[in-house]
Amino acid sequence: MRIIPYDNFTIVAPDSLPIILERLNANIEPPKAFRFSTRHALYQGSIDSESFQISRIIHYRNSFLPRIRGRLEAQSHQTLVHIQMSINPFILMFLGIWFLFWYSAVVPISLTGAMPHQMAALFLGMPMLMLVIFWVAFWAEANHSRVQLTKIVQGQI
């Protein structure tokens, strides 16, 4: 696993581009605002003849689901599917602003001695613990999507 929430990989499929597109279309549906049924495809998003942009469909809130972008490359006897997974840029911006506000309040209070040292260590370390939890959440979802996409492209789903 990497530290930065970004992953690039390529899936090689021995099938032609139309077959890969058919497999992807079977598992990707257009985005919907509300889902009342549990019968749906694995992913939502858009797909065209050369690329796709999708996210996994889940029935709970998870801001750390990877945004998945793919590019299809047809070769003579195989198809390459180049995939990029990244976290939503708004989530990164939110985390950055949150860290800025948190530390701009906690550091001055800690440096003035207005807070006991044990308490200051807790307040300084808590955002790092949250960052680790968010990191684990993203990579768990990214690995799950990587396995699913590999199976879809190779025709195992």
C-alpha positions in Angstrom: 0.0 0.0 0.0 1.0 3.6 -0.6 0.8 6.6 1.7 -0.9 8.9 -0.8 -4.5 7.9 -1.6 -3.8 7.4 -5.3 -3.4 4.2 -7.3 -2.5 3.5 -10.9 -2.6 0.0 -12.4 -3.3 -1.8 -15.7 -5.4 -4.9 -16.3 -4.5 -7.0 -19.3 -7.3 -8.9 -20.8 -6.9 -11.4 -23.7 -10.3 -10.4 -25.1 -11.2 -7.7 -27.7 -12.3 -4.2 -26.8 -16.1 -4.8 -27.6 -16.1 -7.8 -25.2 -14.5 -5.7 -22.5 -17.0 -2.9 -23.1 -19.9 -5.4 -22.9 -18.6 -6.7 -19.5 -18.2 -3.2 -18.2 -21.6 -2.1 -19.4 -23.2 -5.1 -17.6 -21.7 -3.9 -14.3 -22.0 -0.1 -14.6 -25.2 1.8 -14.5 -26.0 5.6 -14.7 -25.8 7.5 -11.4 -29.0 7.9 -9.5 -29.8 10.4 -6.7 -31.8 7.8 -4.7 -31.6 4.0 -4.7 -34.6 2.2 -3.3 -33.9 -1.2 -4.6 -31.0 -3.5 -3.7 -31.0 -4.9 -7.3 -28.4 -2.8 -9.1 -25.1 -3.0 -10.8 -21.8 -3.0 -8.9 -20.8 0.4 -10.1 -22.3 3.7 -11.2 -20.9 6.2 -13.6 -20.4 6.8 -17.3 -18.6 4.8 -19.9 -17.8 5.4 -23.6 -15.8 3.6 -26.2 -12.4 4.7 -24.9 -12.8 5.6 -21.2 -15.0 5.4 -18.1 -15.5 7.2 -14.8 -17.2 5.2 -12.0 -17.6 4.7 -8.3 -18.8 1.6 -6.4 -22.4 1.6 -5.3 -22.8 1.2 -1.6 -25.8 1.6 0.7 -24.1 3.7 3.3 -22.2 7.0 3.4 -18.4 6.7 2.8 -16.6 9.8 1.7 -13.4 7.8 1.1 -14.7 5.7 -1.7 -12.2 5.9 -4.6 -13.1 7.8 -7.7 -12.2 5.4 -10.5 -11.2 6.5 -14.0 -10.3 4.1 -16.7 -8.9 4.3 -20.2 -9.3 1.4 -22.6 -6.5 0.6 -25.1 -7.1 -2.0 -27.8 -4.1 -3.9 -29.1 -3.8 -6.7 -31.6 -4.6 -9.7 -29.4 -5.5 -8.1 -26.1 -7.0 -5.1 -24.4 -5.3 -3.0 -21.8 -7.5 -1.3 -19.1 -5.5 1.5 -17.4 -7.2 2.5 -14.1 -6.6 5.4 -11.8 -8.1 5.5 -8.3 -8.1 8.6 -6.2 -9.9 10.2 -3.4 -12.4 13.0 -4.1 -10.5 16.3 -4.1 -13.2 18.0 -2.0 -12.5 15.5 0.8 -8.8 16.3 0.6 -9.6 20.0 0.7 -11.9 19.4 3.7 -9.3 17.5 5.6 -6.7 20.2 4.9 -8.9 23.0 6.1 -9.9 20.9 9.1 -6.3 20.2 10.0 -5.4 23.9 9.6 -8.2 25.0 12.0 -7.5 22.2 14.5 -3.8 22.9 14.8 -4.2 26.7 14.6 -6.3 26.4 17.8 -4.5 23.6 19.6 -0.8 24.5 19.1 -1.0 28.1 20.6 -3.0 26.8 23.6 -0.4 24.0 24.1 2.6 26.4 23.7 1.3 28.8 26.3 1.0 26.1 28.9 -2.7 26.6 29.4 -3.2 22.8 28.9 -1.5 19.9 30.7 1.1 18.2 28.7 -0.8 14.8 28.6 -3.8 16.6 27.3 -1.8 18.6 24.7 -0.3 15.3 23.4 -3.8 13.9 23.1 -5.1 16.9 21.2 -2.0 17.0 18.9 -2.1 13.3 18.2 -5.8 12.8 17.6 -5.9 14.2 14.1 -3.0 11.9 13.1 -5.1 8.9 14.4 -8.0 10.1 12.3 -5.8 10.5 9.3 -4.7 6.8 9.7 -8.3 5.7 10.0 -9.2 7.6 6.8 -6.1 6.2 5.1 -7.1 2.6 6.0 -10.7 3.2 4.9 -9.6 4.5 1.5 -7.1 1.6 0.8 -9.6 -1.0 2.0 -12.2 0.3 -0.5 -9.5 0.7 -3.3 -8.3 -2.8 -2.9 -11.9 -4.1 -2.9 -12.6 -2.2 -6.2 -9.3 -3.3 -7.7 -10.2 -7.0 -7.2 -13.8 -6.5 -8.5 -12.6 -4.6 -11.6 -10.0 -7.2 -12.4 -12.7 -9.9 -12.2 -15.1 -7.9 -14.3 -12.5 -7.1 -17.0 -11.3 -10.7 -17.1 -14.9 -12.1 -17.3 -15.0 -13.8 -13.9 -18.1 -11.8 -12.8 
